[in-house]
């Protein structure tokens, strides 16, 4: 598994049209804090909540959402911890190109870090 910063992840997504960004936070977080917007790159991020008590369900849903196990996957959460666990599950499921966004969506690792604080595009998702 590779680890990169949110800004680096954006550049990777720009350069790799087959790459998939997977946000593993909760619907409540997407509604209150934001959800990464990669629409200007011609695609959408995958919303797939990771919970430690639902590993098998997460893996099954990941395989349903992203069937190509050769596609580069970039996992994002609030601070880089849940995305690390999700990345580990993806590796165990046979995905070969897995990256964890270590500074997460929010600036939990200092000012100007994380997806949102780096000025990367995001939207607020409705809970409905």
C-alpha positions in Angstrom: 0.0 0.0 0.0 1.2 3.5 -0.8 0.6 6.6 1.2 0.1 10.0 -0.3 -1.2 13.5 0.6 -4.6 14.8 -0.7 -2.9 17.2 -3.1 -0.8 14.4 -4.6 -4.0 12.2 -4.9 -5.6 14.9 -7.0 -2.7 15.0 -9.3 -2.7 11.2 -9.5 -6.4 11.3 -10.4 -5.7 13.8 -13.1 -3.0 11.6 -14.7 -4.8 8.3 -14.3 -8.3 8.2 -15.8 -8.8 4.7 -14.6 -8.1 5.6 -10.9 -11.0 5.4 -8.4 -11.4 7.6 -5.4 -13.2 5.9 -2.6 -14.5 7.9 0.4 -15.0 5.6 3.4 -16.5 8.1 5.8 -20.2 8.1 6.8 -23.2 9.7 5.1 -23.4 12.1 8.1 -19.8 13.3 7.4 -20.5 13.7 3.7 -23.6 15.8 4.6 -21.9 17.9 7.3 -18.3 18.3 6.2 -18.4 17.5 2.5 -17.7 14.8 -0.2 -14.8 15.0 -2.7 -16.0 16.3 -6.1 -14.0 14.8 -9.0 -16.6 15.6 -11.6 -14.2 18.0 -13.4 -12.1 14.9 -14.0 -15.1 13.2 -15.7 -16.0 10.8 -12.9 -17.5 10.4 -9.5 -16.0 9.3 -6.2 -17.3 6.1 -4.7 -19.1 6.5 -1.4 -18.5 3.3 0.7 -18.6 3.5 4.5 -16.0 1.4 6.3 -16.9 0.0 9.7 -14.7 -2.4 11.7 -17.6 -4.6 12.5 -18.6 -5.0 8.9 -15.4 -6.0 7.1 -17.0 -8.8 4.9 -19.8 -6.5 3.9 -17.3 -3.7 3.0 -15.2 -6.1 0.9 -18.3 -7.4 -0.9 -19.6 -3.9 -1.7 -16.1 -2.8 -2.8 -16.0 -5.7 -5.3 -19.5 -4.7 -6.5 -18.6 -1.0 -6.9 -15.1 -1.6 -8.5 -14.9 -4.9 -10.3 -11.5 -4.2 -12.0 -8.9 -5.4 -9.5 -6.2 -3.7 -11.5 -7.7 -0.2 -11.3 -5.7 2.2 -9.0 -7.7 2.7 -5.8 -7.3 5.8 -3.6 -9.0 5.6 -0.2 -10.0 8.7 1.7 -11.5 9.2 5.2 -11.4 12.0 7.8 -7.8 11.6 9.0 -6.2 8.6 7.2 -7.0 5.9 9.7 -10.2 4.3 8.4 -8.8 4.7 4.9 -5.8 2.7 6.0 -8.0 -0.1 7.2 -10.0 0.0 4.0 -6.8 -0.1 1.9 -5.7 -3.2 3.8 -9.0 -4.9 3.1 -8.7 -4.0 -0.6 -5.2 -5.5 -0.7 -6.5 -8.7 0.9 -9.3 -8.9 -1.7 -6.8 -8.9 -4.5 -6.6 -5.3 -5.6 -3.1 -4.6 -6.7 -2.7 -0.9 -6.8 -4.0 0.6 -3.5 -3.2 4.0 -2.0 -4.2 5.6 1.3 -4.6 9.4 1.5 -2.9 9.9 4.8 -4.0 13.5 5.5 -7.7 12.6 5.0 -10.5 15.0 4.1 -10.2 17.3 7.1 -7.1 19.2 8.3 -6.4 16.8 11.2 -2.6 16.8 10.5 -2.0 20.6 10.6 -3.2 23.6 8.7 -3.5 23.2 4.9 -3.5 19.5 5.0 -6.4 17.2 3.9 -8.6 17.3 0.9 -10.8 20.3 2.0 -8.1 22.4 3.6 -6.0 21.9 0.5 -8.7 23.7 -1.6 -9.6 20.6 -3.5 -13.2 20.5 -4.8 -16.0 19.1 -2.7 -19.7 19.1 -2.4 -22.2 18.7 0.5 -24.2 15.5 0.0 -27.8 15.3 1.2 -28.7 12.6 3.7 -31.9 12.0 1.7 
